[in-house]
Amino acid sequence: MTEQSTGTTTVEVTEPELRRKPVQQRSQQRLERILNACAELLDESGAAALTTKEVAARAQVPIGTLYQFFTGKQSLLAALARRNLGRYLDRLTRRLEAESPQDIGGFVDLAVEEFVAMKRAVPGFGALDFGLTGPTPPAMGDVTHLLDLSLDNNTAVAALLLRLVSEHAVGGGRRPGPLALRVALECADAVLKLAFEQDRDGDPELIAECKVLLRRYLAG
């Protein structure tokens, strides 16, 4: 059990645990190198071809060091997805604090913009944002609960975004419910996936349409 920060408040989530949590700085640096290597290899060869042996070699750590932290490929992907989500929430929180949107439309714009910015710049984010973006590789097991053992990936993300909406008083007393936000995430996933299939930087017209779609749905 751990807590995921969303600005001033934390949300308790039932994360898949690392085998060993790094305490010393050197161990933390090794863990970061492993996750960075995983992200780079996802960009190069995709999730299906990813192996723990290649990740360890790219990170320049013994394979035994990788298995000190992770039980295998799935737990490695889960840790990277959680790191991606943490960074996304940090970026979005900073934008919310700086710009203070007054309605759900303003929140949607910032949420989409930060997600798109990470798609363009963050290694591995195209293949694995908060979950796998492509087909599940054979024999991978359940990858729908990478972020939370009890919730599927988009439901976990929706809960955290809903908390941000509440914390920043977006929309006053009229705010979307958990189900509406969950549906909005599914819609955004589909449209933004199409946007990045057609343009490596994201088709700007499709990104704009994604904002319009989410604004109209959530405002209603």
C-alpha positions as CSV (number, residue, x, y, z in Angstrom):
1,M,0.0,0.0,0.0
2,T,1.3,3.4,-0.9
3,E,0.2,7.0,-1.5
4,Q,0.2,8.9,-4.8
5,S,0.5,12.6,-4.5
6,T,-1.8,15.0,-6.3
7,G,-0.7,18.4,-5.2
8,T,-1.7,19.0,-1.6
9,T,-3.4,15.7,-1.0
10,T,-2.5,12.1,-1.4
11,V,-4.6,9.2,-2.7
12,E,-4.0,5.7,-1.3
13,V,-3.5,3.1,-4.0
14,T,-2.8,-0.6,-3.8
15,E,0.3,-0.7,-5.9
16,P,2.2,-3.8,-6.9
17,E,5.2,-3.6,-4.7
18,L,8.9,-3.7,-5.7
19,R,10.7,-6.7,-4.4
20,R,13.1,-4.3,-2.6
21,K,12.7,-0.5,-2.2
22,P,15.9,1.4,-2.7
23,V,17.1,3.3,0.3
24,Q,20.6,4.3,-0.5
25,Q,21.3,6.8,-3.2
26,R,23.3,4.3,-5.2
27,S,20.4,1.9,-5.2
28,Q,18.0,4.6,-6.2
29,Q,20.3,5.5,-9.1
30,R,20.4,1.9,-10.3
31,L,16.6,1.7,-10.2
32,E,16.3,4.9,-12.3
33,R,18.9,3.5,-14.8
34,I,16.9,0.3,-15.1
35,L,13.6,2.2,-15.7
36,N,15.3,4.6,-18.2
37,A,16.8,1.6,-20.1
38,C,13.3,0.0,-20.2
39,A,11.8,3.2,-21.7
40,E,14.5,3.4,-24.3
41,L,14.1,-0.2,-25.4
42,L,10.3,0.2,-25.6
43,D,10.9,3.0,-28.1
44,E,13.3,0.8,-30.1
45,S,11.6,-2.5,-30.2
46,G,8.2,-2.4,-28.4
47,A,6.8,-4.3,-25.4
48,A,6.6,-7.7,-27.2
49,A,10.4,-7.8,-27.8
50,L,11.4,-6.4,-24.5
51,T,13.4,-8.7,-22.2
52,T,14.8,-8.2,-18.7
53,K,18.2,-9.4,-20.0
54,E,18.4,-6.5,-22.5
55,V,17.1,-4.0,-20.0
56,A,19.9,-5.0,-17.5
57,A,22.5,-4.8,-20.2
58,R,21.4,-1.4,-21.4
59,A,21.3,-0.1,-17.8
60,Q,24.8,-1.6,-17.2
61,V,23.7,-3.6,-14.1
62,P,23.9,-7.4,-13.5
63,I,20.7,-9.2,-14.2
64,G,20.6,-10.2,-10.6
65,T,20.4,-6.5,-9.6
66,L,17.3,-6.1,-11.8
67,Y,15.7,-9.0,-10.1
68,Q,16.4,-7.5,-6.7
69,F,13.8,-4.9,-7.6
70,F,11.5,-6.7,-10.0
71,T,9.9,-10.1,-10.3
72,G,10.0,-9.9,-14.1
73,K,8.9,-8.0,-17.2
74,Q,5.4,-7.2,-16.0
75,S,6.5,-5.7,-12.7
76,L,9.2,-3.7,-14.6
77,L,6.5,-2.2,-16.9
78,A,4.3,-1.5,-13.9
79,A,7.0,0.5,-12.2
80,L,7.6,2.5,-15.3
81,A,3.9,3.2,-15.8
82,R,3.7,4.4,-12.2
83,R,6.7,6.7,-12.7
84,N,5.1,8.1,-15.8
85,L,1.8,8.7,-14.0
86,G,3.7,10.4,-11.1
87,R,5.5,12.7,-13.5
88,Y,2.3,13.5,-15.4
89,L,0.4,14.4,-12.2
90,D,3.3,16.7,-11.1
91,R,3.4,18.5,-14.5
92,L,-0.4,18.9,-14.5
93,T,-0.5,20.1,-10.9
94,R,2.1,22.8,-11.7
95,R,0.0,24.0,-14.6
96,L,-3.1,24.1,-12.5
97,E,-1.4,26.1,-9.8
98,A,0.0,28.5,-12.4
99,E,-3.1,29.0,-14.5
100,S,-6.1,28.3,-12.1
101,P,-8.7,27.2,-14.7
102,Q,-12.2,28.2,-13.7
103,D,-14.1,25.4,-15.5
104,I,-13.8,21.8,-16.6
105,G,-12.9,22.9,-20.1
106,G,-9.8,24.7,-18.9
107,F,-8.8,21.6,-16.9
108,V,-9.3,19.4,-20.0
109,D,-7.1,21.7,-22.1
110,L,-4.2,21.5,-19.6
111,A,-4.6,17.7,-19.0
112,V,-4.5,17.0,-22.8
113,E,-1.6,19.4,-23.4
114,E,0.6,17.8,-20.7
115,F,-0.2,14.3,-21.9
116,V,0.7,15.3,-25.5
117,A,3.9,17.0,-24.3
118,M,5.0,13.8,-22.6
119,K,4.1,11.7,-25.7
120,R,6.4,13.9,-27.7
121,A,9.3,14.1,-25.3
122,V,9.4,11.3,-22.7
123,P,11.2,8.1,-23.8
124,G,9.0,5.0,-23.9
125,F,5.8,7.0,-23.3
126,G,4.5,6.2,-26.8
127,A,4.5,2.4,-26.0
128,L,3.7,2.7,-22.3
129,D,2.0,5.8,-20.8
130,F,0.0,4.6,-17.8
131,G,-0.6,1.3,-19.4
132,L,0.4,-0.5,-22.6
133,T,-0.8,1.5,-25.7
134,G,-0.6,-1.5,-28.1
135,P,-1.7,-5.1,-28.1
136,T,-0.7,-7.1,-25.0
137,P,2.3,-9.3,-25.8
138,P,1.7,-13.1,-25.6
139,A,2.2,-14.6,-22.2
140,M,2.5,-11.2,-20.5
141,G,-0.3,-11.8,-18.1
142,D,-2.6,-9.1,-16.8
143,V,-1.4,-5.7,-17.8
144,T,-4.7,-3.9,-17.0
145,H,-3.7,-3.4,-13.4
146,L,-0.2,-2.0,-13.7
147,L,-1.0,1.0,-11.5
148,D,-3.3,-0.5,-8.9
149,L,-3.9,-4.1,-7.9
150,S,-7.6,-3.5,-7.4
151,L,-8.5,-1.0,-10.2
152,D,-7.9,-1.1,-13.9
153,N,-5.4,1.5,-15.2
154,N,-7.9,4.1,-16.5
155,T,-10.1,3.8,-13.4
156,A,-7.0,4.5,-11.2
157,V,-6.0,7.5,-13.4
158,A,-9.6,8.8,-13.3
159,A,-9.7,8.7,-9.5
160,L,-6.5,10.7,-9.3
161,L,-7.6,13.3,-11.9
162,L,-10.9,13.7,-10.1
163,R,-9.0,14.5,-6.9
164,L,-7.1,17.2,-8.8
165,V,-10.4,18.7,-10.0
166,S,-11.6,18.8,-6.5
167,E,-8.4,20.1,-4.9
168,H,-8.2,23.0,-7.4
169,A,-12.0,23.8,-7.2
170,V,-12.3,23.4,-10.9
171,G,-15.9,24.1,-12.1
172,G,-17.1,25.3,-8.7
173,G,-19.9,22.9,-7.4
174,R,-20.5,21.3,-10.9
175,R,-17.9,18.6,-11.5
176,P,-17.9,15.4,-13.4
177,G,-18.4,12.2,-11.5
178,P,-16.0,9.2,-11.5
179,L,-17.8,7.3,-14.3
180,A,-17.9,10.4,-16.6
181,L,-14.2,10.9,-16.1
182,R,-13.5,7.2,-16.7
183,V,-15.5,7.4,-20.0
184,A,-13.7,10.6,-21.0
185,L,-10.3,8.9,-20.5
186,E,-11.4,6.0,-22.8
187,C,-12.4,8.5,-25.5
188,A,-9.2,10.5,-25.1
189,D,-7.1,7.3,-25.4
190,A,-8.7,6.4,-28.7
191,V,-8.5,9.9,-30.3
192,L,-4.9,10.6,-29.1
193,K,-3.8,7.2,-30.2
194,L,-5.1,8.0,-33.7
195,A,-3.4,11.4,-33.6
196,F,0.0,9.9,-32.9
197,E,-0.5,7.1,-35.4
198,Q,-0.9,9.7,-38.2
199,D,1.9,12.1,-37.0
200,R,4.9,11.3,-34.7
201,D,4.3,14.7,-33.0
202,G,0.5,14.2,-32.8
203,D,-1.8,15.5,-35.5
204,P,-2.8,19.0,-34.2
205,E,-6.3,18.8,-35.7
206,L,-7.0,15.5,-33.9
207,I,-5.6,16.9,-30.6
208,A,-7.8,19.9,-31.0
209,E,-10.8,17.7,-31.6
210,C,-10.0,15.6,-28.6
211,K,-10.2,18.8,-26.4
212,V,-13.6,19.7,-28.0
213,L,-15.0,16.2,-27.4
214,L,-13.9,16.1,-23.8
215,R,-15.0,19.7,-23.1
216,R,-18.5,19.0,-24.5
217,Y,-19.0,15.7,-22.8
218,L,-17.7,16.7,-19.3
219,A,-19.4,20.0,-19.3
220,G,-22.7,18.3,-20.0
